[in-house]
């Protein structure tokens, strides 16, 4: 069953046997914890964004990543970068800063027609080209973003719509610690540990669904490292 911000709050209040008023300060913290954990563990296809709204600057090897179109967020993972010319894409290969500094030491493009062949991340928001671009080229950045968080003004997310049970379990792991309530969950004196185990069990099947929706079968390998949980799918 899908949830909304209101029904999620009610569910957490009922599961913790604490009124919503007492949990008011906890809700934003629980959302931040649960969403961060779920998005990192699942690597959801729904968080993939392609943005082609920015361009290179001639004779400048530094480049600032755009804010992904329509998200108001930032890239958490870069899957690929293309230089677009006349509706044709030229993939740019990721490498290290040391390689670019050694092979392409100049900040000035070798020629007016130079197109970057390599890039290296400098920090979460910027990179350098190798060689420096000789002109202004459209840059297409593909990667994963962090969706807008659940809140009173953003009442549903991909997690509340499609992975509601997983999101609730992650929320309850945080709630148990926040309330310092290691009391009963069905008379189990280890409430936080119980919810943690439930989260991990749900994550295994959610990961399978996500991999299948992404076209990731046993004989298909992505260019992203698999999560530890994904590697354990068949272990339990």
Residue pairs with C-beta under 8 A, 6 or more apart in sequence:
1 164
2 156
2 160
2 161
2 162
2 164
3 11
3 156
3 160
3 164
3 167
3 168
4 155
4 156
4 160
5 150
5 151
5 152
5 154
5 155
5 156
5 160
6 155
8 150
8 160
8 164
8 167
8 168
8 171
9 20
9 23
9 27
10 20
11 168
12 23
12 27
12 30
12 168
12 171
12 172
12 175
13 19
13 20
13 23
15 168
15 172
15 175
16 23
16 172
16 175
16 176
16 179
16 181
18 179
23 175
26 174
26 175
26 178
26 179
28 151
29 174
29 178
30 171
30 174
30 175
30 178
31 149
31 150
31 151
31 171
32 149
33 170
33 171
33 173
33 174
34 159
34 167
34 170
34 171
34 173
34 174
35 146
35 147
35 149
35 150
35 157
35 159
35 167
37 170
38 159
38 163
38 166
38 167
38 170
39 47
39 76
39 146
39 147
39 159
40 227
41 203
41 207
41 227
41 229
42 163
42 203
42 206
42 207
42 210
42 227
43 77
43 144
43 210
43 224
43 227
44 158
44 210
45 210
45 213
45 214
46 147
46 158
47 76
47 144
47 145
47 146
47 147
47 158
48 79
48 142
48 143
48 144
48 145
49 68
49 69
49 70
49 71
49 75
49 142
49 143
49 144
49 145
50 69
50 140
50 141
50 142
51 66
51 67
51 68
51 69
51 140
51 141
51 142
52 84
52 138
52 139
52 140
52 141
53 66
53 69
54 63
54 64
54 65
54 66
54 138
54 139
54 141
55 136
55 137
55 138
55 139
56 63
56 83
56 116
56 129
56 133
56 135
56 136
56 137
56 139
57 63
57 133
57 136
58 109
58 112
58 133
58 134
58 135
58 136
59 107
59 108
59 109
59 132
59 133
59 134
60 107
60 132
60 133
61 100
61 104
61 107
61 128
61 129
61 130
61 131
61 132
61 133
62 122
62 126
62 127
62 128
62 129
63 119
63 126
63 127
63 128
63 129
63 139
64 125
64 126
65 74
65 75
65 78
65 125
65 126
65 127
65 141
66 139
66 141
67 73
67 74
68 74
68 75
68 141
68 143
68 145
71 145
71 146
71 147
71 148
72 148
73 145
73 146
73 147
73 148
74 124
74 125
74 145
74 146
75 124
75 141
75 143
75 144
75 145
76 143
76 144
76 145
76 146
77 143
77 144
77 224
78 94
78 121
78 141
78 142
78 143
79 142
79 143
79 144
79 223
79 224
80 91
80 141
80 142
80 143
80 223
81 91
81 92
81 94
81 119
81 139
81 140
81 141
81 142
82 89
82 90
82 91
82 92
82 139
82 140
82 142
83 89
83 90
83 92
83 115
83 116
83 133
83 137
83 138
83 139
83 140
84 90
84 137
84 138
84 139
84 140
85 115
85 137
85 138
89 140
90 115
92 116
92 117
92 118
92 119
92 129
93 117
93 118
93 119
94 118
94 119
94 120
94 121
95 118
95 119
95 120
95 130
96 120
97 120
97 122
97 128
99 118
99 120
99 130
100 118
100 119
100 120
100 128
100 129
100 130
103 118
103 130
104 118
104 129
104 130
104 131
104 132
106 131
106 132
107 132
108 132
109 131
109 132
109 133
109 134
109 135
110 131
110 134
111 134
112 134
112 135
113 134
113 135
114 131
114 132
114 133
114 134
114 135
115 133
115 134
115 137
116 129
116 130
116 131
116 132
116 133
116 137
117 130
117 131
118 129
118 130
119 127
119 128
119 129
119 130
120 127
120 128
120 130
121 127
122 128
147 157
147 158
148 154
148 157
149 157
150 156
150 157
150 159
150 160
159 166
159 167
160 167
163 206
165 202
166 199
166 202
166 203
166 206
169 195
169 198
169 199
169 202
170 199
172 195
173 192
173 195
173 196
173 199
175 181
176 182
176 191
176 192
176 195
177 192
181 191
181 192
182 189
182 190
182 191
182 192
183 189
183 191
184 191
185 191
185 194
185 195
186 194
188 194
200 229
201 236
203 229
204 229
204 232
204 233
204 236
207 227
207 229
207 230
207 233
208 233
211 217
211 230
214 222
216 222
